[in-house]
Amino acid sequence: MKLFYKPGACSLASHIILREIGKDFTLDGVDLAKKRLENGDDYLAVNPKGQVPALLLDDGTLLTEGVAIMQYLADSVPDRQLLAPVSSLARYHTLEWLNYIATELHKGFTPLFRPDTPEMLKPAIRAGLEKKFQYVDESLSDDQWICGQRFTIADAYLFTVLRWAYGVKLNMDGLTHIESYMQRVAERPTVAAALKAEGLN
């Protein structure tokens, strides 16, 4: 398998899960501004969406969208228990968090990453995100991981997005559960290896 990625982007979550399942894979960096691969090839010829992540399977099939990729990877090695079995309530709670992270957190950062976003709009955008991270902090108060006592694909995604929160210097003061959570995730060998491979450690 080959993962097309950009260091620190949402593709980091898929990268972490690839390491969690223990299967062989390679990495191919993408310049999202130029839509070029590391060797200069046109990334749009690989993925017409032009975004990361994209996962090229061994049979030549391309899978895109991080949430779909992570579910596929988790289901391919069920004994790792990164996603609960189909029809179990635990699975749907994980999907609930994946949807929340994707729609309420991940997409909320887009205006902060765009250079053409008017400065006058950014304080309200930041405040909205900070409020949502307060909810995340409260949700972590009784659990080691976001879905309970087991690390899941939702944790890989949440960790990735939380890195952005610190990167753009959102006000995370007092969110002690998030602070300890970030440390727990970062200490996982798979996460440390992914960060190192992307030059983020």
ZIPE-V589761 format. One record per residue. SS is DSSP state (H for helix, E for strand, C for the rest). PHI is phi in whole degrees, -180 to 180 (999 if undefined). OMEGA is omega in whole degrees, -180 to 180 (* if undefined). Layout:
SS:PHI:OMEGA  SS:PHI:OMEGA
This chain:
C:999:177  E:-130:177  E:-104:173  E:-91:-169  E:-147:167  C:-128:-177  C:-53:176  C:80:179  C:-77:-179  C:-61:177  H:-64:177  H:-58:-179  H:-62:178  H:-64:178  H:-60:179  H:-60:-178  H:-67:174  H:-57:179  H:-73:178  H:-65:-177  H:-83:173  C:77:178  C:-92:179  C:-70:177  C:-157:174  E:-123:180  E:-114:175  E:-135:-178  E:-71:-179  E:-123:169  E:-88:-174  C:-69:179  C:-68:-178  C:-95:-177  C:58:-179  E:-124:174  E:-85:-178  C:-59:-180  C:-89:179  C:94:-180  C:-66:-180  E:-74:-180  H:-68:-179  H:-64:176  H:-71:177  C:-89:-177  C:-132:-178  C:-59:177  C:-69:178  C:74:-178  C:-115:172  C:-117:2  C:-85:167  E:-139:-178  E:-120:177  E:-92:-178  C:-79:-175  C:-64:179  C:-90:178  C:94:178  C:-74:177  E:-105:176  E:-118:180  E:-122:-178  C:76:-173  H:-57:-178  H:-64:178  H:-67:180  H:-61:-179  H:-65:177  H:-65:179  H:-60:-178  H:-64:-180  H:-63:-179  H:-70:-180  H:-74:178  C:-134:-173  H:-62:-178  H:-68:176  H:-76:176  C:56:176  C:-85:176  C:-152:-176  C:-64:-177  C:-62:176  C:-57:179  C:82:177  C:-82:180  H:-63:179  H:-60:179  H:-62:-177  H:-72:173  H:-67:176  H:-66:178  H:-64:176  H:-58:179  H:-69:178  H:-59:179  H:-67:179  H:-64:180  H:-62:-177  H:-68:-172  H:-91:-175  H:-96:-177  H:-103:-177  H:-53:-177  H:-66:179  H:-66:180  H:-81:-174  H:-52:180  H:-63:-180  H:-74:179  H:-90:-177  C:-89:-179  C:-68:-177  C:-94:177  C:-73:180  C:-58:-179  H:-59:-177  H:-65:-179  H:-89:-171  H:-66:179  H:-58:179  H:-68:178  H:-64:180  H:-64:-179  H:-63:178  H:-63:178  H:-67:-179  H:-61:178  H:-65:180  H:-69:178  H:-72:172  H:-63:177  H:-63:178  H:-61:-180  H:-60:179  H:-64:-180  H:-69:180  C:-87:-170  C:-62:-176  C:-107:-173  C:-128:177  C:-73:-180  E:-124:-172  C:-67:179  C:-109:178  E:126:-173  C:-102:179  C:-130:176  C:-67:180  C:-130:178  H:-61:178  H:-65:179  H:-69:178  H:-62:-179  H:-72:-179  H:-62:178  H:-58:-180  H:-60:-178  H:-71:177  H:-64:176  H:-60:178  H:-67:-179  H:-58:177  H:-73:-179  H:-65:179  C:-93:175  C:61:168  C:-65:178  C:-78:-180  C:-107:-179  C:-59:176  C:85:-180  C:-88:-171  H:-69:179  H:-68:176  H:-65:-179  H:-59:180  H:-71:177  H:-62:180  H:-59:179  H:-67:179  H:-62:-179  H:-65:-177  H:-62:-179  C:-80:177  C:-67:-178  H:-56:180  H:-66:180  H:-69:178  H:-59:180  H:-67:179  H:-65:179  H:-62:180  H:-64:-179  H:-64:180  C:-93:179  C:72:-174  C:-109:-177  C:-89:*
